[in-house]
Amino acid sequence: MEEVKKTSKQIMNEMTRDVYVRAAEAKKAGKPVCWATGIAPQELMTTMEIDTVYPENFGAAMGAKHLSGPLIEVAEEQGYSNDICSYARNNFGYVDVKHVDDPVNLPMPDMLLCCGNSCNTVIKWYENLAKEMNIPMLFLDTPYNYMDEGASEHQIRFMEEQVYYMISQLEEITGRKFDYDRFKEVMEISMQTGEWWLKAIGVAKHKPSPISGFDLFNYMGIMVCDRGRPEARDLFKQWYEESMEKVARGEGPWKDQEEKYRILWDGIACWPQLNLTYRTLKKYGINMVASNYPRLWMITYDSPTIASMVRAYSENVGANREIPFELNAYLKDTETYHLDGLIYHSNRSCKPMDFKQYAIRKVVIEKTGLPSVIFDGDQTDPRVFSEAQFETRLQALVELMEKRKEGRKEDE
């Protein structure tokens, strides 16, 4: 009997589980395990064959499985403020309990990898973990890009030297020499993975889009955890090919209804309400075809060199750039994805994203005329989100999008 080919979604689910399985097996075998921030140079760990897991990714999983609330409460009982990022609180709570009632758990780390390109919170978060657990922390300081053109040459050299120091740390921790030829191979794979990720999420520009933005949220985990592995590159290539087959057949995101409105979701998902927000959007025929959040993992660089790699980790992350960088990406998205409106998630946890929202939204409205709404929520703290407010804001957005469509018809 011919073996049935697995879909990219099935492979993605298996790969997501295997990240934690590999790390747990490594821990049992006495091999070092690393915890890393989401947008850190995983190429180093992949080269050294150090299994790495990501507390931010784990926090999202706990939120989606409705397990984040108890962990957050444990952290707050320890004295951590509820103003702190809920990913951090989720992680601090897990460090205390060290286990959740779920097949997926984090083995405790032997080292930490932190990159400062997303926010200052992750730096203090990981410093605190390193102190509490008395383990080494490898840190890549990516200077904030105040200039429109991105990182300067002296900033690139500054980051390069840090990478060489991190390599020396890894050699000391593991007792093994760093393989620079293998490092180049991993960087090449990471580059290819990034290219296929861009192609895959870019399929949403078609009308109707064969994918929903919530697919982006789900597949995104592989970009966080496995982008230096060939399996990740092959996954996104397959997802792209599957999606293009749907485009050829004229299929939209849903089998039981048509795509009526196309929107951009600004910010991180509300993981505890992932299904609820998806179902509510679908009820109104709204397809989220674009988001600035999955765009954070577009860590694509020009050549398999340390200079090119650190430039990408510094420049490609919107949180490490001035408002014009993100604004230009938004304006481009409004045309590329044929948007009808935008939804802004005012995420209590993520201050760097929230502080830019109102300024960006104001200019997007002025330049495009696209309607938008803002709702309150949080990435993993279920106490902040209001179902009634979310639906009310969606109803208002639908009215605005419909009114705009009618006005454009009259002008024609």
Contacts in CASP RR format, 6 or more apart in sequence:
PFRMAT RR
TARGET T0000
AUTHOR 0000-0000-0000
METHOD contacts of the structure
MODEL  1
MEEVKKTSKQIMNEMTRDVYVRAAEAKKAGKPVCWATGIAPQELMTTMEI
DTVYPENFGAAMGAKHLSGPLIEVAEEQGYSNDICSYARNNFGYVDVKHV
DDPVNLPMPDMLLCCGNSCNTVIKWYENLAKEMNIPMLFLDTPYNYMDEG
ASEHQIRFMEEQVYYMISQLEEITGRKFDYDRFKEVMEISMQTGEWWLKA
IGVAKHKPSPISGFDLFNYMGIMVCDRGRPEARDLFKQWYEESMEKVARG
EGPWKDQEEKYRILWDGIACWPQLNLTYRTLKKYGINMVASNYPRLWMIT
YDSPTIASMVRAYSENVGANREIPFELNAYLKDTETYHLDGLIYHSNRSC
KPMDFKQYAIRKVVIEKTGLPSVIFDGDQTDPRVFSEAQFETRLQALVEL
MEKRKEGRKEDE
6 14 0 8 1.000
7 242 0 8 1.000
8 219 0 8 1.000
8 235 0 8 1.000
8 236 0 8 1.000
8 238 0 8 1.000
8 239 0 8 1.000
8 242 0 8 1.000
9 218 0 8 1.000
11 231 0 8 1.000
11 235 0 8 1.000
11 238 0 8 1.000
12 218 0 8 1.000
12 219 0 8 1.000
12 222 0 8 1.000
12 235 0 8 1.000
12 239 0 8 1.000
15 222 0 8 1.000
15 226 0 8 1.000
15 231 0 8 1.000
15 232 0 8 1.000
15 235 0 8 1.000
16 221 0 8 1.000
16 222 0 8 1.000
16 225 0 8 1.000
17 103 0 8 1.000
17 104 0 8 1.000
19 53 0 8 1.000
19 225 0 8 1.000
19 226 0 8 1.000
20 53 0 8 1.000
20 104 0 8 1.000
20 105 0 8 1.000
20 106 0 8 1.000
22 51 0 8 1.000
23 33 0 8 1.000
23 51 0 8 1.000
23 52 0 8 1.000
23 53 0 8 1.000
23 106 0 8 1.000
23 107 0 8 1.000
24 105 0 8 1.000
24 107 0 8 1.000
26 32 0 8 1.000
26 33 0 8 1.000
26 51 0 8 1.000
26 107 0 8 1.000
27 33 0 8 1.000
27 51 0 8 1.000
27 107 0 8 1.000
27 108 0 8 1.000
31 50 0 8 1.000
31 51 0 8 1.000
32 50 0 8 1.000
32 110 0 8 1.000
32 111 0 8 1.000
32 173 0 8 1.000
32 174 0 8 1.000
33 50 0 8 1.000
33 51 0 8 1.000
33 52 0 8 1.000
33 53 0 8 1.000
33 107 0 8 1.000
33 108 0 8 1.000
33 109 0 8 1.000
33 110 0 8 1.000
33 111 0 8 1.000
34 45 0 8 1.000
34 50 0 8 1.000
34 51 0 8 1.000
34 52 0 8 1.000
34 53 0 8 1.000
34 109 0 8 1.000
34 110 0 8 1.000
34 111 0 8 1.000
34 112 0 8 1.000
34 113 0 8 1.000
35 52 0 8 1.000
35 53 0 8 1.000
35 54 0 8 1.000
35 55 0 8 1.000
35 106 0 8 1.000
35 109 0 8 1.000
35 111 0 8 1.000
35 112 0 8 1.000
35 113 0 8 1.000
35 126 0 8 1.000
35 129 0 8 1.000
36 42 0 8 1.000
36 45 0 8 1.000
36 52 0 8 1.000
36 53 0 8 1.000
36 54 0 8 1.000
36 112 0 8 1.000
36 113 0 8 1.000
36 114 0 8 1.000
37 54 0 8 1.000
37 56 0 8 1.000
37 113 0 8 1.000
37 114 0 8 1.000
37 115 0 8 1.000
37 116 0 8 1.000
37 118 0 8 1.000
37 122 0 8 1.000
37 126 0 8 1.000
38 54 0 8 1.000
38 56 0 8 1.000
38 57 0 8 1.000
38 115 0 8 1.000
38 118 0 8 1.000
38 224 0 8 1.000
39 115 0 8 1.000
39 117 0 8 1.000
39 118 0 8 1.000
39 224 0 8 1.000
39 296 0 8 1.000
39 297 0 8 1.000
39 299 0 8 1.000
39 313 0 8 1.000
39 317 0 8 1.000
40 113 0 8 1.000
40 114 0 8 1.000
40 115 0 8 1.000
40 140 0 8 1.000
40 313 0 8 1.000
41 113 0 8 1.000
41 115 0 8 1.000
41 140 0 8 1.000
41 163 0 8 1.000
41 166 0 8 1.000
41 309 0 8 1.000
41 310 0 8 1.000
41 313 0 8 1.000
42 52 0 8 1.000
42 113 0 8 1.000
42 190 0 8 1.000
42 225 0 8 1.000
42 227 0 8 1.000
42 228 0 8 1.000
43 183 0 8 1.000
43 186 0 8 1.000
43 187 0 8 1.000
43 190 0 8 1.000
43 228 0 8 1.000
43 309 0 8 1.000
44 113 0 8 1.000
44 138 0 8 1.000
44 163 0 8 1.000
44 166 0 8 1.000
44 167 0 8 1.000
44 170 0 8 1.000
44 183 0 8 1.000
45 51 0 8 1.000
45 52 0 8 1.000
45 113 0 8 1.000
46 52 0 8 1.000
46 186 0 8 1.000
46 228 0 8 1.000
46 229 0 8 1.000
47 178 0 8 1.000
47 179 0 8 1.000
47 182 0 8 1.000
47 183 0 8 1.000
47 186 0 8 1.000
48 170 0 8 1.000
48 174 0 8 1.000
48 176 0 8 1.000
48 178 0 8 1.000
50 111 0 8 1.000
50 170 0 8 1.000
50 174 0 8 1.000
52 113 0 8 1.000
52 225 0 8 1.000
53 106 0 8 1.000
53 107 0 8 1.000
53 109 0 8 1.000
53 225 0 8 1.000
54 224 0 8 1.000
54 225 0 8 1.000
55 87 0 8 1.000
55 90 0 8 1.000
55 91 0 8 1.000
55 94 0 8 1.000
55 106 0 8 1.000
56 87 0 8 1.000
56 224 0 8 1.000
57 221 0 8 1.000
57 224 0 8 1.000
57 225 0 8 1.000
58 90 0 8 1.000
58 91 0 8 1.000
58 94 0 8 1.000
58 104 0 8 1.000
58 106 0 8 1.000
59 68 0 8 1.000
59 87 0 8 1.000
59 90 0 8 1.000
59 91 0 8 1.000
59 271 0 8 1.000
59 380 0 8 1.000
60 87 0 8 1.000
60 221 0 8 1.000
60 269 0 8 1.000
60 271 0 8 1.000
60 379 0 8 1.000
60 380 0 8 1.000
61 104 0 8 1.000
61 271 0 8 1.000
62 68 0 8 1.000
62 69 0 8 1.000
62 71 0 8 1.000
62 90 0 8 1.000
62 94 0 8 1.000
62 100 0 8 1.000
62 102 0 8 1.000
62 271 0 8 1.000
62 380 0 8 1.000
63 69 0 8 1.000
63 90 0 8 1.000
63 271 0 8 1.000
63 272 0 8 1.000
63 380 0 8 1.000
63 382 0 8 1.000
64 271 0 8 1.000
64 272 0 8 1.000
64 274 0 8 1.000
65 102 0 8 1.000
66 272 0 8 1.000
66 382 0 8 1.000
67 100 0 8 1.000
67 101 0 8 1.000
67 102 0 8 1.000
68 86 0 8 1.000
68 90 0 8 1.000
68 271 0 8 1.000
68 272 0 8 1.000
68 380 0 8 1.000
68 381 0 8 1.000
68 382 0 8 1.000
69 90 0 8 1.000
69 272 0 8 1.000
69 380 0 8 1.000
69 381 0 8 1.000
69 382 0 8 1.000
69 383 0 8 1.000
71 89 0 8 1.000
71 90 0 8 1.000
71 93 0 8 1.000
71 94 0 8 1.000
71 97 0 8 1.000
71 100 0 8 1.000
72 82 0 8 1.000
72 86 0 8 1.000
72 89 0 8 1.000
72 90 0 8 1.000
72 93 0 8 1.000
72 380 0 8 1.000
72 381 0 8 1.000
74 92 0 8 1.000
74 93 0 8 1.000
74 96 0 8 1.000
74 97 0 8 1.000
75 84 0 8 1.000
75 88 0 8 1.000
75 89 0 8 1.000
75 90 0 8 1.000
75 91 0 8 1.000
75 92 0 8 1.000
75 93 0 8 1.000
75 96 0 8 1.000
76 82 0 8 1.000
76 89 0 8 1.000
78 92 0 8 1.000
78 93 0 8 1.000
78 96 0 8 1.000
80 88 0 8 1.000
80 89 0 8 1.000
80 92 0 8 1.000
82 89 0 8 1.000
82 381 0 8 1.000
84 121 0 8 1.000
85 119 0 8 1.000
85 121 0 8 1.000
85 125 0 8 1.000
85 349 0 8 1.000
85 350 0 8 1.000
86 348 0 8 1.000
86 349 0 8 1.000
86 378 0 8 1.000
86 379 0 8 1.000
86 380 0 8 1.000
86 381 0 8 1.000
87 349 0 8 1.000
87 379 0 8 1.000
87 380 0 8 1.000
88 121 0 8 1.000
88 122 0 8 1.000
88 125 0 8 1.000
89 381 0 8 1.000
90 380 0 8 1.000
91 125 0 8 1.000
91 129 0 8 1.000
92 128 0 8 1.000
94 100 0 8 1.000
94 106 0 8 1.000
95 108 0 8 1.000
95 129 0 8 1.000
95 132 0 8 1.000
95 133 0 8 1.000
98 108 0 8 1.000
99 105 0 8 1.000
108 133 0 8 1.000
109 129 0 8 1.000
109 133 0 8 1.000
109 135 0 8 1.000
110 135 0 8 1.000
110 173 0 8 1.000
111 135 0 8 1.000
111 136 0 8 1.000
111 137 0 8 1.000
111 138 0 8 1.000
111 173 0 8 1.000
112 126 0 8 1.000
112 129 0 8 1.000
112 130 0 8 1.000
112 135 0 8 1.000
112 136 0 8 1.000
112 137 0 8 1.000
112 138 0 8 1.000
113 137 0 8 1.000
113 138 0 8 1.000
114 122 0 8 1.000
114 123 0 8 1.000
114 126 0 8 1.000
114 137 0 8 1.000
114 138 0 8 1.000
114 139 0 8 1.000
114 140 0 8 1.000
115 122 0 8 1.000
115 139 0 8 1.000
115 140 0 8 1.000
115 142 0 8 1.000
115 313 0 8 1.000
116 122 0 8 1.000
116 123 0 8 1.000
116 139 0 8 1.000
116 140 0 8 1.000
116 141 0 8 1.000
116 142 0 8 1.000
116 320 0 8 1.000
117 140 0 8 1.000
117 142 0 8 1.000
117 313 0 8 1.000
117 314 0 8 1.000
117 317 0 8 1.000
117 319 0 8 1.000
117 320 0 8 1.000
118 296 0 8 1.000
118 317 0 8 1.000
118 319 0 8 1.000
118 320 0 8 1.000
118 352 0 8 1.000
119 319 0 8 1.000
119 350 0 8 1.000
119 351 0 8 1.000
119 352 0 8 1.000
121 351 0 8 1.000
123 139 0 8 1.000
126 137 0 8 1.000
126 139 0 8 1.000
127 137 0 8 1.000
129 135 0 8 1.000
129 137 0 8 1.000
130 136 0 8 1.000
130 137 0 8 1.000
136 169 0 8 1.000
136 173 0 8 1.000
138 166 0 8 1.000
138 169 0 8 1.000
138 170 0 8 1.000
139 162 0 8 1.000
139 166 0 8 1.000
140 159 0 8 1.000
140 162 0 8 1.000
140 163 0 8 1.000
140 166 0 8 1.000
140 310 0 8 1.000
140 313 0 8 1.000
141 158 0 8 1.000
141 159 0 8 1.000
141 162 0 8 1.000
142 159 0 8 1.000
142 310 0 8 1.000
142 313 0 8 1.000
142 314 0 8 1.000
142 317 0 8 1.000
142 320 0 8 1.000
143 151 0 8 1.000
143 155 0 8 1.000
143 158 0 8 1.000
143 159 0 8 1.000
143 314 0 8 1.000
144 320 0 8 1.000
145 151 0 8 1.000
145 314 0 8 1.000
145 315 0 8 1.000
145 320 0 8 1.000
145 321 0 8 1.000
145 322 0 8 1.000
145 325 0 8 1.000
146 322 0 8 1.000
147 322 0 8 1.000
148 322 0 8 1.000
148 324 0 8 1.000
148 325 0 8 1.000
150 314 0 8 1.000
150 315 0 8 1.000
150 321 0 8 1.000
151 159 0 8 1.000
151 310 0 8 1.000
151 311 0 8 1.000
151 314 0 8 1.000
151 315 0 8 1.000
155 314 0 8 1.000
156 307 0 8 1.000
156 310 0 8 1.000
156 311 0 8 1.000
156 314 0 8 1.000
159 310 0 8 1.000
159 311 0 8 1.000
159 313 0 8 1.000
159 314 0 8 1.000
160 306 0 8 1.000
160 307 0 8 1.000
160 310 0 8 1.000
162 310 0 8 1.000
163 306 0 8 1.000
163 309 0 8 1.000
163 310 0 8 1.000
164 306 0 8 1.000
167 178 0 8 1.000
170 178 0 8 1.000
171 177 0 8 1.000
171 178 0 8 1.000
184 304 0 8 1.000
185 304 0 8 1.000
186 228 0 8 1.000
187 301 0 8 1.000
187 304 0 8 1.000
187 305 0 8 1.000
187 309 0 8 1.000
188 304 0 8 1.000
189 227 0 8 1.000
189 228 0 8 1.000
189 229 0 8 1.000
189 230 0 8 1.000
189 232 0 8 1.000
189 233 0 8 1.000
190 227 0 8 1.000
190 228 0 8 1.000
190 299 0 8 1.000
190 309 0 8 1.000
191 300 0 8 1.000
191 301 0 8 1.000
191 304 0 8 1.000
192 233 0 8 1.000
193 223 0 8 1.000
193 227 0 8 1.000
193 228 0 8 1.000
193 229 0 8 1.000
193 232 0 8 1.000
193 233 0 8 1.000
193 236 0 8 1.000
194 223 0 8 1.000
194 227 0 8 1.000
194 233 0 8 1.000
194 236 0 8 1.000
194 297 0 8 1.000
194 298 0 8 1.000
194 299 0 8 1.000
194 300 0 8 1.000
195 300 0 8 1.000
196 233 0 8 1.000
196 236 0 8 1.000
196 237 0 8 1.000
196 240 0 8 1.000
197 223 0 8 1.000
197 227 0 8 1.000
197 236 0 8 1.000
197 297 0 8 1.000
197 298 0 8 1.000
198 298 0 8 1.000
198 300 0 8 1.000
199 236 0 8 1.000
199 237 0 8 1.000
199 240 0 8 1.000
200 219 0 8 1.000
200 236 0 8 1.000
200 237 0 8 1.000
200 239 0 8 1.000
200 240 0 8 1.000
200 243 0 8 1.000
201 211 0 8 1.000
201 216 0 8 1.000
201 294 0 8 1.000
202 336 0 8 1.000
203 209 0 8 1.000
203 210 0 8 1.000
203 211 0 8 1.000
203 240 0 8 1.000
203 243 0 8 1.000
203 244 0 8 1.000
203 247 0 8 1.000
204 211 0 8 1.000
204 213 0 8 1.000
204 216 0 8 1.000
204 289 0 8 1.000
204 290 0 8 1.000
204 337 0 8 1.000
205 289 0 8 1.000
205 336 0 8 1.000
205 337 0 8 1.000
205 338 0 8 1.000
206 247 0 8 1.000
207 259 0 8 1.000
207 262 0 8 1.000
207 338 0 8 1.000
208 250 0 8 1.000
208 251 0 8 1.000
208 252 0 8 1.000
208 253 0 8 1.000
208 258 0 8 1.000
208 259 0 8 1.000
208 287 0 8 1.000
209 252 0 8 1.000
209 253 0 8 1.000
209 259 0 8 1.000
209 262 0 8 1.000
209 287 0 8 1.000
209 289 0 8 1.000
209 337 0 8 1.000
210 243 0 8 1.000
210 244 0 8 1.000
210 246 0 8 1.000
210 247 0 8 1.000
210 250 0 8 1.000
210 251 0 8 1.000
210 252 0 8 1.000
210 253 0 8 1.000
211 243 0 8 1.000
211 253 0 8 1.000
211 289 0 8 1.000
212 253 0 8 1.000
212 254 0 8 1.000
212 278 0 8 1.000
212 287 0 8 1.000
212 288 0 8 1.000
212 289 0 8 1.000
213 265 0 8 1.000
213 287 0 8 1.000
213 288 0 8 1.000
213 289 0 8 1.000
213 290 0 8 1.000
213 291 0 8 1.000
213 294 0 8 1.000
214 269 0 8 1.000
214 274 0 8 1.000
214 278 0 8 1.000
214 288 0 8 1.000
216 291 0 8 1.000
216 293 0 8 1.000
216 294 0 8 1.000
217 269 0 8 1.000
217 274 0 8 1.000
217 291 0 8 1.000
217 293 0 8 1.000
217 294 0 8 1.000
219 235 0 8 1.000
219 236 0 8 1.000
219 239 0 8 1.000
220 293 0 8 1.000
220 294 0 8 1.000
220 297 0 8 1.000
222 232 0 8 1.000
222 235 0 8 1.000
222 236 0 8 1.000
223 232 0 8 1.000
223 294 0 8 1.000
223 297 0 8 1.000
224 297 0 8 1.000
226 232 0 8 1.000
227 297 0 8 1.000
227 299 0 8 1.000
246 252 0 8 1.000
252 258 0 8 1.000
252 259 0 8 1.000
252 287 0 8 1.000
253 259 0 8 1.000
253 287 0 8 1.000
254 282 0 8 1.000
257 282 0 8 1.000
257 285 0 8 1.000
258 285 0 8 1.000
259 285 0 8 1.000
259 287 0 8 1.000
260 284 0 8 1.000
260 285 0 8 1.000
260 286 0 8 1.000
261 284 0 8 1.000
261 285 0 8 1.000
261 286 0 8 1.000
261 287 0 8 1.000
261 340 0 8 1.000
261 341 0 8 1.000
261 398 0 8 1.000
261 401 0 8 1.000
262 286 0 8 1.000
262 287 0 8 1.000
262 289 0 8 1.000
262 337 0 8 1.000
262 338 0 8 1.000
262 339 0 8 1.000
262 340 0 8 1.000
262 341 0 8 1.000
263 281 0 8 1.000
263 286 0 8 1.000
263 287 0 8 1.000
263 288 0 8 1.000
263 289 0 8 1.000
263 290 0 8 1.000
263 339 0 8 1.000
263 340 0 8 1.000
263 341 0 8 1.000
263 342 0 8 1.000
263 343 0 8 1.000
263 397 0 8 1.000
264 288 0 8 1.000
264 289 0 8 1.000
264 290 0 8 1.000
264 291 0 8 1.000
264 292 0 8 1.000
264 330 0 8 1.000
264 333 0 8 1.000
264 334 0 8 1.000
264 337 0 8 1.000
264 339 0 8 1.000
264 341 0 8 1.000
264 342 0 8 1.000
264 343 0 8 1.000
265 288 0 8 1.000
265 290 0 8 1.000
265 291 0 8 1.000
265 293 0 8 1.000
265 342 0 8 1.000
265 343 0 8 1.000
265 345 0 8 1.000
266 291 0 8 1.000
266 292 0 8 1.000
266 342 0 8 1.000
266 343 0 8 1.000
266 344 0 8 1.000
266 345 0 8 1.000
266 353 0 8 1.000
266 357 0 8 1.000
266 360 0 8 1.000
266 361 0 8 1.000
267 291 0 8 1.000
267 292 0 8 1.000
267 293 0 8 1.000
267 344 0 8 1.000
267 345 0 8 1.000
267 347 0 8 1.000
267 350 0 8 1.000
267 353 0 8 1.000
268 293 0 8 1.000
268 345 0 8 1.000
268 347 0 8 1.000
268 349 0 8 1.000
268 350 0 8 1.000
268 353 0 8 1.000
268 379 0 8 1.000
269 277 0 8 1.000
269 293 0 8 1.000
269 345 0 8 1.000
269 379 0 8 1.000
270 277 0 8 1.000
270 345 0 8 1.000
270 377 0 8 1.000
270 378 0 8 1.000
270 379 0 8 1.000
270 385 0 8 1.000
271 379 0 8 1.000
271 380 0 8 1.000
272 380 0 8 1.000
272 381 0 8 1.000
272 382 0 8 1.000
272 385 0 8 1.000
273 382 0 8 1.000
273 385 0 8 1.000
273 387 0 8 1.000
273 390 0 8 1.000
276 387 0 8 1.000
276 390 0 8 1.000
277 390 0 8 1.000
280 387 0 8 1.000
280 390 0 8 1.000
280 391 0 8 1.000
280 394 0 8 1.000
281 287 0 8 1.000
281 288 0 8 1.000
281 394 0 8 1.000
284 394 0 8 1.000
284 395 0 8 1.000
284 398 0 8 1.000
286 394 0 8 1.000
286 397 0 8 1.000
286 398 0 8 1.000
288 343 0 8 1.000
289 337 0 8 1.000
289 339 0 8 1.000
290 333 0 8 1.000
290 336 0 8 1.000
290 337 0 8 1.000
290 339 0 8 1.000
292 318 0 8 1.000
292 326 0 8 1.000
292 329 0 8 1.000
292 330 0 8 1.000
295 318 0 8 1.000
295 329 0 8 1.000
296 317 0 8 1.000
296 318 0 8 1.000
296 319 0 8 1.000
298 316 0 8 1.000
299 312 0 8 1.000
299 313 0 8 1.000
299 316 0 8 1.000
299 317 0 8 1.000
300 312 0 8 1.000
300 316 0 8 1.000
301 308 0 8 1.000
301 309 0 8 1.000
301 311 0 8 1.000
301 312 0 8 1.000
302 308 0 8 1.000
314 320 0 8 1.000
315 321 0 8 1.000
318 325 0 8 1.000
318 326 0 8 1.000
319 352 0 8 1.000
319 353 0 8 1.000
323 356 0 8 1.000
323 359 0 8 1.000
323 360 0 8 1.000
326 356 0 8 1.000
326 360 0 8 1.000
327 360 0 8 1.000
327 363 0 8 1.000
327 364 0 8 1.000
330 360 0 8 1.000
330 364 0 8 1.000
331 364 0 8 1.000
331 367 0 8 1.000
331 368 0 8 1.000
333 339 0 8 1.000
334 364 0 8 1.000
334 368 0 8 1.000
334 370 0 8 1.000
339 370 0 8 1.000
340 370 0 8 1.000
340 371 0 8 1.000
340 401 0 8 1.000
340 404 0 8 1.000
340 405 0 8 1.000
341 370 0 8 1.000
341 371 0 8 1.000
341 372 0 8 1.000
341 397 0 8 1.000
341 400 0 8 1.000
341 401 0 8 1.000
342 361 0 8 1.000
342 364 0 8 1.000
342 370 0 8 1.000
342 371 0 8 1.000
342 372 0 8 1.000
343 372 0 8 1.000
343 373 0 8 1.000
343 374 0 8 1.000
343 375 0 8 1.000
343 393 0 8 1.000
343 394 0 8 1.000
343 397 0 8 1.000
344 357 0 8 1.000
344 361 0 8 1.000
344 372 0 8 1.000
344 373 0 8 1.000
344 374 0 8 1.000
344 375 0 8 1.000
345 374 0 8 1.000
345 375 0 8 1.000
345 377 0 8 1.000
346 354 0 8 1.000
346 357 0 8 1.000
346 374 0 8 1.000
346 375 0 8 1.000
346 376 0 8 1.000
346 377 0 8 1.000
347 353 0 8 1.000
347 354 0 8 1.000
347 377 0 8 1.000
347 378 0 8 1.000
347 379 0 8 1.000
348 376 0 8 1.000
348 377 0 8 1.000
348 378 0 8 1.000
348 381 0 8 1.000
348 384 0 8 1.000
349 378 0 8 1.000
349 379 0 8 1.000
349 380 0 8 1.000
349 381 0 8 1.000
350 379 0 8 1.000
357 374 0 8 1.000
361 372 0 8 1.000
361 374 0 8 1.000
364 370 0 8 1.000
364 372 0 8 1.000
365 371 0 8 1.000
365 372 0 8 1.000
369 404 0 8 1.000
370 404 0 8 1.000
371 397 0 8 1.000
371 400 0 8 1.000
371 401 0 8 1.000
371 403 0 8 1.000
371 404 0 8 1.000
372 397 0 8 1.000
373 393 0 8 1.000
373 394 0 8 1.000
373 396 0 8 1.000
373 397 0 8 1.000
373 400 0 8 1.000
374 393 0 8 1.000
375 386 0 8 1.000
375 389 0 8 1.000
375 390 0 8 1.000
375 393 0 8 1.000
376 384 0 8 1.000
376 385 0 8 1.000
376 386 0 8 1.000
376 389 0 8 1.000
377 384 0 8 1.000
377 385 0 8 1.000
377 386 0 8 1.000
378 384 0 8 1.000
378 385 0 8 1.000
END
